[in-house]
Amino acid sequence: MMRIFEGLRFRKVESPIHSLDPRSKVAFLVVLSSLSILYSDPLTLTVLLIIQVPLVYMARVVKFWLNSLRGSAFLMMFIFIVNFLTSYFYMGGFTVDGLIMSTSMTISFITFIGAFSLFFLTTTPEDLSLALEKLKIPYDICFAFTAAMRFVPDIALEAQSIMDAQKSRGLELEKGKFVDRIRNMLPILVPLFIRSFQRSMELAEAMESRAYGAIRKRTSLYELKMSRNDYALIAFSILFMLTVVFVKSF
């Protein structure tokens, strides 16, 4: 389950995808997300998933991308089962439409996970913050988002370390009744909460020591610049979206 957070951690690799401007990658991400929401047939959703594969290979993050998908396997099964049971009881039995709907929802979830994983694996928090500022989003919101993007994977890894440590001490998380399993999570949640609070305090002290908020208009050492590849990706994203909309209109 923790593997899903591997897709939220930036991986420093020399690749054409890493060198793209975050704004062009945001455009591609928005197109994929929008199309996966607008259309629910398995074929269209499968195309949206497959189109990510060449970019993943170009970015050289196949291992981490696949780990993120494997980590979300439990959620995939959960979404499929819940939708299947809902359609089963709503329609009064097993139907092909119910199976198609459940499959579509699962593929849509995989498409979301894959798209966001590809984006975060190839985009640094700093570049993302600059891109959001270029889009006229207030700096405080940009900072909060990028801070969460940076620390969520770290907290997930820390949770896994605490779980391994508690298991080595004899704590059984996968046995017993449901209430017992919830109770056994306390030795994990308490140190994780304390460590998260310590991290937030350290971050607050670091921000204060660097006079965060003293200057209204901040500047950056690096400036984002759109290249030909960025414009090509944006053009491809728009063309792909228009093609899908045109095909689905008939």
LINCORBEL-V355936 format. One record per run of one state. SS is the DSSP state (2 for helix, 1 for strand, 0 for the rest). FROM is the first residue (numbers start at 1). TO is the last residue. If there is no record, write none. Layout:
BEGIN
SS,FROM,TO / SS,FROM,TO
END
This chain:
BEGIN
0,1,1 / 2,2,8 / 0,9,21 / 2,22,38 / 0,39,41 / 2,42,59 / 0,60,61 / 2,62,71 / 0,72,72 / 2,73,90 / 0,91,95 / 2,96,121 / 0,122,124 / 2,125,134 / 0,135,138 / 2,139,168 / 0,169,177 / 2,178,184 / 0,185,185 / 2,186,209 / 0,210,227 / 2,228,248 / 0,249,250
END
